[in-house]
Amino acid sequence: MHDVRRVRLDWLAHEWRVQIEESFETPSSTIAYGRRDRERVVIKAVNGPNDEWHSGAVLKAFGGYGVVRVLEHVDGAMLLERLDPGTSLVDLMQNGRDEDATAILTGVIAAMSPSAAPPTSPTVIDWSRGFERYRLTGDTQVPRALVDKGARVYTELCTSQQNVRLLHGDLHHYNVLLDTNRGWTAIDPKGVVGEIEYEIGAAMRNPVGLPDVITDHRIIDARLDRYCSTLHLNHERTLAWSFAQAVLSAIWGVEDGCSVGPDNEALRLAAVLDRMVA
């Protein structure tokens, strides 16, 4: 572990009275498992300002409803309850249980009841700037026709939203974990302000690694029907958001330095949804 990150982690553990038992690094953060008194806890410290820098404040706004509970937080770091066993919804997907996974995601969204969004929270309009940034680069990995339509649809949706609120912003199969006591629980929110139809987009293009599943028309229709009927969402808007976000997700992949080719899951989903969006 880098010395600076070790020093920071030790300082956080001291401030929050945590006895660290195990720690490791991910590409974007440092994670430590430990105990505070008898409670099993997790320290998560992101390595630098990014879209998770204010996750602690976002989790506090959700108050533990549908999401992991935050016990302490500062900019860039938080102390969380530890979820046990912590298996993700991807396990269900790998066993062919998409209907069950979709039902669980729907329940998590229904449980999430946020208070006012933290002042640092971006809006879905802020995230729309990714389309123009991409156009200015001259990159061609994401087909121009998809970029243009995605930008148009996304903008139209932004300007006609109703009942906006704080959203998780990245709610998908990898970010919903099982806890013996609390059931299925969301982690790692980005925290964005928009209408709830927006929230479905990340789940529609996941889990990454199963492209033939997420692009299957029957599964797409079944997922949309479940989300919209149970959560009382506008079907047309939910479909349109899922399309525009799939394009934007591919753009973000390019911005993150990834090679985005025809086999990219987000691009494949965007191509399928393109034919479904009016």
C-alpha positions in Angstrom: 0.0 0.0 0.0 1.3 3.5 -0.8 2.7 5.3 2.2 0.4 8.3 1.8 -2.7 6.1 1.6 -1.5 4.1 4.6 -1.0 7.2 6.7 -4.5 8.5 5.7 -6.1 5.1 6.5 -4.4 5.0 9.9 -5.6 8.6 10.6 -9.2 7.7 9.7 -9.0 4.5 11.8 -7.8 6.6 14.8 -10.4 9.3 14.3 -13.2 6.8 14.0 -11.9 4.4 16.7 -11.6 1.5 14.3 -9.3 -1.5 14.9 -8.3 -2.5 11.3 -8.1 -6.3 10.7 -7.6 -6.3 6.9 -7.0 -3.7 4.2 -6.4 -3.6 0.4 -6.5 -1.3 -2.6 -8.8 -1.1 -5.6 -8.0 1.0 -8.7 -10.0 3.9 -7.1 -9.9 3.5 -3.4 -8.5 1.9 -0.2 -10.7 -0.4 1.7 -10.2 -1.6 5.3 -12.3 -4.2 7.3 -12.3 -3.9 11.0 -14.3 -3.4 14.2 -15.5 -0.4 16.2 -16.2 -1.8 19.6 -18.1 -5.0 18.7 -19.5 -3.7 15.4 -18.0 -5.0 12.1 -17.3 -2.0 9.9 -15.7 -0.9 6.6 -13.6 2.1 5.9 -13.6 3.3 2.3 -11.3 6.1 1.3 -11.2 7.1 -2.4 -7.8 7.9 -3.8 -8.7 11.4 -5.1 -11.6 13.6 -6.1 -14.0 11.6 -8.4 -17.7 10.9 -8.7 -17.6 9.1 -5.3 -15.9 11.9 -3.4 -19.2 12.9 -1.7 -20.7 9.4 -1.4 -20.7 9.6 2.4 -23.0 12.7 2.3 -25.2 10.9 -0.3 -25.6 7.8 1.9 -26.4 10.0 4.8 -29.2 11.6 2.8 -30.7 8.1 2.1 -30.6 7.4 5.9 -30.1 3.7 5.4 -33.3 3.2 3.5 -32.4 0.6 0.8 -28.7 1.5 1.1 -25.7 0.6 3.3 -25.6 2.7 6.5 -22.9 5.3 6.8 -21.6 5.8 10.4 -19.1 8.5 9.8 -18.0 10.4 6.7 -15.7 13.2 5.5 -15.0 14.3 1.9 -13.4 11.3 0.2 -13.9 8.8 3.0 -16.6 7.0 5.0 -17.1 4.5 7.7 -19.8 1.9 6.8 -21.6 -1.0 8.4 -20.2 -4.2 7.0 -22.7 -6.3 4.9 -22.4 -10.1 5.5 -22.0 -12.2 3.4 -21.8 -9.4 0.9 -22.5 -11.4 -2.2 -23.9 -9.4 -5.2 -26.8 -9.8 -7.5 -24.4 -11.0 -10.2 -24.4 -14.4 -8.5 -28.1 -14.7 -9.3 -27.5 -13.6 -12.9 -24.8 -16.2 -13.4 -27.4 -18.8 -12.5 -29.9 -17.5 -15.0 -32.2 -15.8 -12.5 -32.7 -12.4 -14.2 -36.4 -12.2 -13.1 -35.4 -12.6 -9.4 -32.5 -10.1 -9.8 -34.9 -7.6 -11.4 -37.5 -8.1 -8.6 -34.8 -7.4 -6.0 -33.5 -4.3 -7.8 -37.1 -3.1 -8.0 -37.5 -3.6 -4.2 -34.3 -1.8 -3.4 -35.4 1.2 -5.5 -38.8 1.2 -3.8 -37.1 1.2 -0.4 -34.8 4.2 -1.2 -36.4 7.2 0.4 -33.9 10.1 0.3 -34.1 13.5 2.1 -32.8 16.6 0.3 -29.8 16.0 -2.0 -26.5 17.3 -0.7 -25.5 20.6 -2.3 -22.5 18.9 -4.0 -24.8 16.5 -5.9 -24.7 16.9 -9.7 -27.9 16.8 -11.8 -28.6 14.6 -14.8 -28.3 17.8 -16.8 -24.8 18.2 -15.6 -24.0 14.7 -16.8 -25.3 15.5 -20.3 -22.2 17.5 -21.0 -20.4 14.2 -21.8 -22.0 14.2 -25.2 -20.6 17.5 -26.2 -17.2 16.7 -24.7 -17.1 13.6 -26.8 -18.0 15.4 -30.0 -15.2 17.9 -29.5 -12.6 15.1 -29.2 -13.2 13.8 -32.8 -13.1 10.2 -31.5 -15.1 7.8 -33.6 -15.4 4.7 -31.4 -19.0 5.6 -30.5 -20.9 5.9 -33.9 -21.8 9.5 -34.6 -25.4 8.7 -35.3 -25.8 7.1 -31.8 -24.1 10.1 -30.2 -26.4 12.6 -32.0 -29.6 10.7 -31.2 -28.5 9.9 -27.7 -27.7 13.6 -27.0 -31.1 14.7 -28.5 -33.1 12.1 -26.5 -31.2 12.8 -23.3 -31.7 16.6 -23.6 -35.4 16.2 -24.3 -35.8 14.1 -21.2 -33.8 16.5 -19.1 -36.1 19.4 -20.0 -39.3 17.5 -19.4 -38.6 15.9 -16.0 -41.0 15.9 -13.2 -40.6 15.1 -9.5 -36.8 15.1 -9.4 -35.1 13.8 -6.3 -31.8 12.3 -5.2 -31.0 9.1 -7.0 -28.3 6.5 -6.5 -27.0 7.1 -10.0 -25.2 3.8 -10.5 -27.7 1.2 -9.3 -26.9 -2.2 -10.9 -26.2 -5.8 -10.1 -22.6 -5.2 -8.8 -23.8 -2.5 -6.4 -26.5 -4.5 -4.6 -25.2 -6.8 -1.9 -26.9 -9.4 0.4 -26.8 -8.9 4.2 -28.1 -11.6 6.5 -30.0 -9.1 8.6 -30.9 -6.3 6.2 -31.5 -8.2 3.0 -30.4 -6.8 -0.4 -28.7 -3.4 0.1 -27.3 -0.9 -2.3 -23.7 0.4 -2.0 -21.5 2.9 -3.8 -23.9 5.7 -4.8 -22.8 8.4 -7.3 -25.7 10.6 -6.1 -27.4 12.5 -8.9 -30.5 14.5 -9.0 -33.2 13.5 -11.6 -36.5 11.8 -12.0 -36.8 8.2 -10.9 -37.1 6.8 -14.5 -33.4 7.7 -14.8 -32.5 5.3 -12.1 -33.3 2.2 -14.2 -30.6 2.9 -16.9 -27.7 1.4 -15.1 -29.5 -1.9 -14.3 -30.6 -2.2 -17.9 -27.0 -2.3 -19.2 -25.7 -4.7 -16.5 -24.3 -7.0 -15.5 -21.3 -6.3 -17.7 -20.0 -9.7 -19.0 -23.4 -11.0 -20.1 -24.1 -9.0 -23.3 -26.3 -11.7 -24.8 -28.6 -11.4 -21.7 -28.8 -7.6 -21.6 -29.5 -7.3 -25.3 -32.2 -10.0 -25.4 -35.5 -8.4 -26.5 -37.5 -10.7 -24.2 -35.4 -9.8 -21.2 -35.4 -6.1 -22.0 -39.2 -6.1 -22.2 -39.6 -8.2 -19.0 -37.3 -5.9 -17.1 -39.0 -2.7 -18.3 -42.4 -4.2 -17.5 -41.4 -5.1 -14.0 -39.7 -1.8 -13.2 -42.5 0.4 -14.7 -45.5 -1.6 -13.3 -44.1 -2.0 -9.8 -42.6 1.5 -9.4 -45.4 3.2 -11.4 -42.9 4.7 -13.9 -43.5 6.1 -17.4 -42.5 3.2 -19.7 -41.6 5.4 -22.7 -39.4 7.7 -20.6 -37.7 4.8 -18.8 -36.9 3.2 -22.2 -35.6 6.5 -23.6 -33.4 7.1 -20.6 -32.0 3.6 -20.8 -31.1 4.2 -24.5 -29.5 7.6 -24.0 -27.6 6.5 -20.9 -26.2 3.4 -22.8 -24.7 5.8 -25.3 -23.4 8.1 -22.6 -21.9 5.1 -20.7 -19.9 4.1 -23.9 -18.7 7.7 -24.0 -17.6 7.6 -20.4 -15.7 4.4 -21.2 -13.7 6.2 -23.9 -13.1 9.1 -21.4 -11.8 6.5 -18.9 -9.3 5.3 -21.5 -11.0 2.1 -22.4 -11.2 0.7 -25.9 -14.9 0.8 -26.9 -15.6 -1.4 -29.9 -18.7 -3.0 -31.4 -18.7 -5.7 -28.6 -19.0 -3.1 -25.9 -22.0 -4.0 -23.8 -23.3 -0.4 -23.5 -23.0 0.1 -27.3 -24.7 -3.2 -28.1 -27.6 -2.3 -25.8 -27.8 1.2 -27.3 -28.1 -0.3 -30.8 -30.9 -2.5 -29.7 -32.8 0.2 -27.8 -32.2 2.6 -30.7 -34.7 0.6 -32.7 -37.2 0.7 -29.8 -37.2 4.4 -29.0 -39.7 6.5 -30.9 
